[in-house]
């Protein structure tokens, strides 16, 4: 009896050891599925994250992310436009919640992975929710740091706010995103037919129509462009040399005439001319100075009168 009891105890012990081993292996497998390193700066670098947080409005954040995502046709491609709108919403939400650069980048990584699961991997809503659950594992649990999903930079209240935000942005419109990324966008070509009446050609036996239906005389006088000036004929080198020589001779003759005129004048006549010019110039200056003095005198008289009135 003692041998049978020992054998049964040994069997029970071995069975319990196997159960514990399987449970340990299962827990280890689950721990491997959960990401253990931080999600910050995995997709959005620290430099770009800080630049986005420093932006004062949504449009500047959109410019930063547009350059980062290398999107070229957001104004005509629905897929690119929706992706840009989604990522701008992520960063703007982080800025409104006053997250730091690490928290903003970690949130961007989570949002990017969830969006990529729809856009590239085409996984279902349930599978994507399971992926989201892994990211939030271990938040506000200090004794299970090894089970952290990479969002240990957030507290419990912040995690709730993020889940609410993701619910109303990506998961609430999950079917629309699936339809958009699984179906090709239809191209719409918009055409417009215009009927334009043109005048008859001038080759017909009728006169050409007048511009703006005005009289020909008025058209030629006010509307028609001026005729182009006729280009001057180019002169040869010999002709240019002759013209220069003629100009030099003309200058010499003018100088001779001036010398002759001065030589004909007597010293008394020259003095008289200089004195007349001087008197004319000085008289003009005296008149201007007298006017300015008169203006100043009037100003002082007005000031004195004002003072007397006050007294």
C-alpha positions as CSV (number, residue, x, y, z in Angstrom):
1,X,0.0,0.0,0.0
2,X,2.8,2.4,0.8
3,X,4.4,1.7,-2.6
4,X,1.1,2.5,-4.4
5,X,0.7,5.7,-2.4
6,X,4.2,6.8,-3.2
7,X,3.6,6.0,-6.9
8,X,0.4,8.0,-7.0
9,X,2.0,10.9,-5.2
10,X,4.8,10.9,-7.7
11,X,2.4,10.9,-10.6
12,X,0.4,13.8,-9.2
13,X,3.7,15.7,-8.6
14,X,4.8,15.1,-12.2
15,X,1.4,16.1,-13.5
16,X,1.5,19.3,-11.5
17,X,5.0,20.0,-12.7
18,X,3.9,19.6,-16.3
19,X,0.9,21.9,-15.7
20,X,3.1,24.6,-14.1
21,X,5.7,24.2,-17.0
22,X,2.9,24.7,-19.6
23,X,1.5,27.6,-17.8
24,X,5.0,29.1,-17.5
25,X,5.6,28.6,-21.2
26,X,2.2,30.2,-22.1
27,X,3.0,33.2,-19.9
28,X,6.4,33.5,-21.5
29,X,4.9,33.3,-25.0
30,X,2.4,36.0,-24.1
31,X,5.2,38.2,-22.7
32,X,7.1,37.8,-26.0
33,X,4.1,39.0,-27.9
34,X,4.1,42.2,-25.9
35,X,6.6,44.9,-27.0
36,X,9.1,45.5,-24.2
37,X,11.0,48.6,-25.4
38,X,9.7,52.2,-25.6
39,X,7.8,53.3,-28.7
40,X,9.1,56.8,-28.5
41,X,11.1,58.1,-31.6
42,X,10.5,54.9,-33.5
43,X,8.7,56.6,-36.4
44,X,8.8,60.3,-35.7
45,X,12.3,61.4,-34.7
46,X,13.0,63.6,-31.7
47,X,13.9,66.6,-33.9
48,X,10.8,66.5,-36.0
49,X,8.6,65.9,-32.9
50,X,10.0,69.0,-31.2
51,X,9.5,71.1,-34.3
52,X,5.9,70.0,-34.5
53,X,5.3,70.8,-30.9
54,X,6.7,74.3,-31.4
55,X,4.3,75.1,-34.2
56,X,1.6,77.6,-33.2
57,X,-1.3,76.3,-35.4
58,X,-2.5,73.3,-37.3
59,X,-1.4,74.6,-40.7
60,X,2.3,74.7,-39.7
61,X,2.1,71.2,-38.3
62,X,0.6,70.1,-41.6
63,X,3.5,71.6,-43.5
64,X,6.0,69.8,-41.3
65,X,4.3,66.4,-41.6
66,X,3.7,66.9,-45.3
67,X,7.4,67.2,-45.8
68,X,8.1,64.3,-43.5
69,X,5.6,61.9,-45.1
70,X,6.7,62.9,-48.6
71,X,3.1,63.2,-49.8
72,X,2.8,65.0,-53.2
73,X,-0.9,64.7,-54.2
74,X,-2.9,65.3,-51.0
75,X,-5.2,67.7,-52.9
76,X,-6.4,65.1,-55.4
77,X,-5.6,61.7,-53.8
78,X,-8.1,60.7,-51.2
79,X,-5.7,58.2,-49.6
80,X,-2.9,60.7,-49.1
81,X,-5.3,63.4,-48.0
82,X,-6.9,61.2,-45.3
83,X,-3.5,59.9,-44.1
84,X,-2.2,63.5,-43.7
85,X,-5.4,64.5,-41.9
86,X,-5.1,61.5,-39.5
87,X,-1.4,62.1,-38.6
88,X,-2.0,65.9,-38.1
89,X,-4.8,65.0,-35.8
90,X,-2.5,62.8,-33.7
91,X,0.1,65.5,-33.3
92,X,-2.5,68.2,-32.6
93,X,-4.1,66.1,-29.9
94,X,-0.8,65.6,-28.2
95,X,-0.1,69.3,-28.3
96,X,-3.5,70.0,-26.8
97,X,-2.9,67.5,-24.0
98,X,0.5,69.2,-23.4
99,X,2.5,66.0,-24.0
100,X,6.3,66.2,-24.1
101,X,8.3,65.0,-27.1
102,X,8.7,61.4,-25.8
103,X,4.9,61.0,-25.2
104,X,4.0,62.7,-28.6
105,X,6.4,60.4,-30.5
106,X,5.1,57.3,-28.7
107,X,1.5,58.2,-29.5
108,X,2.5,58.8,-33.1
109,X,4.1,55.4,-33.3
110,X,1.0,53.7,-32.0
111,X,-1.2,55.6,-34.4
112,X,1.1,54.9,-37.3
113,X,1.2,51.1,-36.6
114,X,-2.6,51.0,-36.3
115,X,-3.1,53.0,-39.5
116,X,-0.4,50.8,-41.3
117,X,-2.3,47.7,-40.3
118,X,-5.3,49.0,-42.2
119,X,-3.4,50.5,-45.2
120,X,-0.8,47.8,-45.9
121,X,-1.7,44.7,-43.9
122,X,-5.5,44.9,-44.3
123,X,-6.1,43.3,-40.9
124,X,-9.6,43.2,-39.3
125,X,-10.9,45.4,-36.6
126,X,-10.6,42.7,-34.0
127,X,-7.0,42.0,-34.8
128,X,-6.2,45.7,-34.7
129,X,-7.8,46.0,-31.3
130,X,-5.6,43.2,-30.1
131,X,-2.5,45.0,-31.3
132,X,-3.7,48.1,-29.5
133,X,-4.1,46.1,-26.3
134,X,-0.5,45.0,-26.4
135,X,0.7,48.6,-26.5
136,X,-1.2,49.5,-23.4
137,X,-0.1,46.5,-21.3
138,X,1.6,47.3,-18.0
139,X,0.5,51.0,-17.7
140,X,0.2,52.1,-14.1
141,X,1.5,48.7,-12.9
142,X,4.9,49.1,-11.3
143,X,5.4,45.4,-10.4
144,X,5.1,44.2,-14.1
145,X,7.7,46.4,-15.9
146,X,8.7,43.5,-18.0
147,X,5.2,43.4,-19.5
148,X,5.3,47.0,-20.7
149,X,4.0,47.6,-24.1
150,X,6.2,50.6,-24.8
151,X,3.9,53.3,-23.4
152,X,5.3,53.5,-19.9
153,X,5.7,57.3,-20.3
154,X,1.9,57.6,-19.9
155,X,-0.2,57.3,-16.7
156,X,-3.6,55.7,-16.4
157,X,-5.6,58.9,-17.1
158,X,-3.6,59.8,-20.1
159,X,-4.0,56.2,-21.5
160,X,-7.8,56.6,-21.1
161,X,-7.7,59.9,-23.1
162,X,-5.7,58.3,-25.8
163,X,-8.0,55.3,-26.1
164,X,-11.0,57.7,-26.4
165,X,-9.2,59.7,-29.0
166,X,-8.3,56.6,-31.1
167,X,-11.8,55.3,-30.8
168,X,-13.4,58.5,-32.2
169,X,-10.8,58.9,-35.0
170,X,-9.7,55.5,-36.4
171,X,-11.9,52.8,-34.9
172,X,-15.1,54.6,-35.3
173,X,-14.4,55.0,-39.1
174,X,-12.7,51.7,-39.5
175,X,-15.0,50.4,-42.3
176,X,-14.5,53.6,-44.2
177,X,-10.7,53.3,-44.0
178,X,-10.9,49.6,-45.1
179,X,-13.1,50.5,-48.1
180,X,-10.8,53.4,-49.1
181,X,-7.6,51.4,-49.0
182,X,-9.1,48.3,-50.6
183,X,-10.9,49.9,-53.5
184,X,-9.4,52.1,-56.2
185,X,-10.4,55.7,-56.4
186,X,-12.5,56.5,-59.4
187,X,-11.0,59.2,-61.7
188,X,-13.5,61.9,-62.6
189,X,-12.8,63.9,-65.8
190,X,-14.8,67.1,-66.0
191,X,-15.2,68.6,-69.5
192,X,-16.7,71.9,-70.6
193,X,-17.8,72.7,-74.2
194,X,-17.8,76.3,-75.2
195,X,-19.2,77.8,-78.4
196,X,-17.3,80.9,-79.5
197,X,-18.3,83.0,-82.5
198,X,-15.4,84.4,-84.4
199,X,-15.4,87.0,-87.2
200,X,-15.1,85.9,-90.8
201,X,-11.6,85.8,-92.2
202,X,-10.2,88.8,-94.0
203,X,-9.6,86.8,-97.1
204,X,-13.4,86.9,-97.9
205,X,-14.6,89.7,-100.2
206,X,-15.9,91.7,-97.2
207,X,-13.8,94.3,-95.3
208,X,-12.1,93.1,-92.1
209,X,-14.1,93.9,-89.0
210,X,-13.1,96.9,-86.9
211,X,-11.5,96.3,-83.5
212,X,-14.2,96.7,-80.7
213,X,-16.6,98.0,-83.4
214,X,-15.2,101.6,-83.4
215,X,-14.6,103.9,-86.3
216,X,-11.4,103.4,-88.2
217,X,-10.2,106.9,-87.5
218,X,-10.7,106.5,-83.8
219,X,-9.0,103.1,-83.9
220,X,-6.0,104.4,-85.7
221,X,-5.8,107.5,-83.4
222,X,-6.3,105.9,-79.9
223,X,-6.2,102.1,-80.1
224,X,-3.8,101.1,-82.8
225,X,-0.2,100.7,-81.6
226,X,2.2,103.4,-82.9
227,X,4.2,102.4,-85.9
228,X,7.6,101.0,-85.3
229,X,10.4,103.6,-85.9
230,X,12.4,102.9,-89.0
231,X,15.9,101.7,-88.1
232,X,18.7,104.1,-88.9
233,X,21.0,102.9,-91.6
234,X,24.3,101.6,-90.3
235,X,27.2,103.8,-91.2
236,X,30.5,102.6,-92.5
237,X,33.8,103.3,-90.7
238,X,34.8,105.9,-93.2
239,X,31.4,107.8,-92.7
240,X,31.8,107.6,-89.0
241,X,35.3,109.0,-89.2
242,X,34.0,111.9,-91.4
243,X,31.3,112.7,-88.9
244,X,33.7,112.8,-86.1
245,X,36.0,115.1,-88.0
246,X,33.1,117.4,-88.9
247,X,32.2,117.6,-85.2
248,X,35.7,118.4,-84.2
249,X,35.9,121.2,-86.8
250,X,32.6,122.6,-85.6
251,X,33.9,122.7,-82.0
252,X,37.1,124.4,-83.1
253,X,35.1,127.0,-85.1
254,X,32.8,127.7,-82.0
255,X,35.9,128.2,-79.8
256,X,37.4,130.6,-82.3
257,X,34.2,132.6,-82.4
258,X,34.1,132.9,-78.6
259,X,37.7,134.0,-78.6
260,X,37.0,136.6,-81.3
261,X,34.0,137.9,-79.3
262,X,36.0,138.2,-76.2
263,X,38.9,139.9,-78.0
264,X,36.5,142.5,-79.5
265,X,35.3,143.6,-76.0
266,X,37.0,146.3,-74.1
267,X,38.0,145.9,-70.4
268,X,35.4,148.5,-69.4
269,X,32.7,146.6,-71.2
270,X,33.7,143.3,-69.5
271,X,33.6,145.1,-66.1
272,X,30.2,146.5,-66.9
273,X,28.8,143.0,-67.8
274,X,30.3,141.4,-64.7
275,X,28.8,144.2,-62.5
276,X,25.4,143.8,-64.0
277,X,25.3,140.1,-63.5
278,X,26.6,140.5,-59.9
279,X,23.9,143.1,-59.1
280,X,21.2,140.9,-60.6
281,X,22.3,137.9,-58.6
282,X,22.8,139.8,-55.3
283,X,19.5,141.7,-55.8
284,X,17.7,138.4,-56.0
285,X,19.4,137.1,-52.9
286,X,18.7,140.4,-51.0
287,X,15.0,140.1,-51.9
288,X,14.8,136.5,-50.7
289,X,16.6,137.4,-47.4
290,X,14.3,140.4,-46.9
291,X,11.2,138.2,-47.4
292,X,12.4,135.7,-44.8
293,X,13.2,138.4,-42.3
294,X,9.7,139.9,-42.8
295,X,8.2,136.5,-42.2
296,X,10.2,136.0,-39.0
297,X,9.2,139.5,-37.8
298,X,5.5,138.8,-38.4
299,X,5.8,135.6,-36.4
300,X,7.5,137.4,-33.4
301,X,4.8,140.1,-33.5
302,X,2.0,137.5,-33.4
303,X,3.7,135.7,-30.5
304,X,4.0,139.1,-28.6
305,X,0.3,139.8,-29.3
306,X,-0.7,136.4,-27.9
307,X,1.3,137.1,-24.7
308,X,-0.3,140.5,-24.2
309,X,-3.7,138.9,-24.6
310,X,-3.0,136.3,-22.0
311,X,-1.7,138.9,-19.6
